Amino acid sequence: MRRGFEDKEVKAFKKLIVGGVKIMALSLQKISSNTYLIPCPTNIGVYVQDGQVVLIDSGNDKEAGRQILKLLDQRNWKLKLIINTHSNADHIGGNAFIQNKTDCRIAATRIEAAFIQNPILEPSFLYGGYPNSRLTNKFLMAKPSRVTDIIPSFGKILDTNLEAISLPGHFFDMIGIKTPDNVIFIADSLFSEDIINKYHLFFLCDIKAHLQTLQKLNTIEADVFIPSHSIPASSIKELIVINENKVREIITAVLSYCKGPTTFDEIISRMCKRYKIDLNFNQYALISNTIKSYLSYLYDEGKLEISFSEGNVFWKKKKV
């Protein structure tokens, strides 16, 4: 069973009223000697080294960045570096504000750095074309920030005591980050059971890489694991199984919809009906991109074949 930190209710926010608008006040939670967590919808890591701070991701917007700096100032900590686990907008949304205020360094892997510096790439990639104005929102497109350091996806990170762990699948070159306190921030490699039961089709870029990452996570030991969208846990074994089972379930569903020649639009329609998903523009971009990734995986695995006829593209389960 998952235990330890998972047995504690994480009270991340307090409601405030500022200018008539409700915001969430961020707080700092000590995980281990030099490792802290700022719990929020996208968790933010804080590692203190020689009185200087390394941030692990920066939250989803300018307000998150503002509150992060306030928390650091209250402790007289100086920000040294932001390390982005990957480039999704909810992980880099505070970058621009924080960098403008502190001139801090920002580190990311090569592909993720391209998205961080050119945020239009995210909605463009998700949509599969130039995004319309309804997709260029803060949930899919952060403000641009300057990546000062390109880092490898594994091994020691620059002049810090932190270690990168390659965890691709959810996005191109996503990494986890391990602190010397034996705490690992595992980014979006795992989603909580609540999120999976609510959304089912959580976003994945590369299905094969994601399944390999799940296998890898099974071999990694740590005192505390911190997913970006769940609470800290001393064990993630059960959560790995839950995540993998959902992926296998979706694979089975896609194959069942392709017994005969089937268009992509038919597949996405049936998947949305199956999981009772009401699409909006953001969801359409994320879900259609994810289903395409499943189709690519099944095609490359020899499970599906593709045909073209009269301007239509058809997917069909391959006969064995």
ABEGO torsion letter per residue (X at the ends): XBBEAAABBBBABBBBBBGGBBBBBBBBBBABAABBBBBBABBBBBBBBGGBBBBBEAEABAAAAAAAAAAAAAAGBBBABBBBABABAAAAAAAAAAAAAAGBBBBBBAAAAAAAABAAAAAAAAAGBBBBAAABBAAABBBBBBBABBBBABEBBEABABBBBBBBGABAABBBBBBAAGBBBAEAABBBAAAAAAAGBBBBABAAAAAAAAAAAAABBBABBBBAABBBBABAAAAAAAAAAAAAAAAAAAAAAAABBBBAAAAAAAAAAAAGBBBBAAAAAAAAAAAAAAAAAAAAAGABBBBBBGGBBBBBBBBX
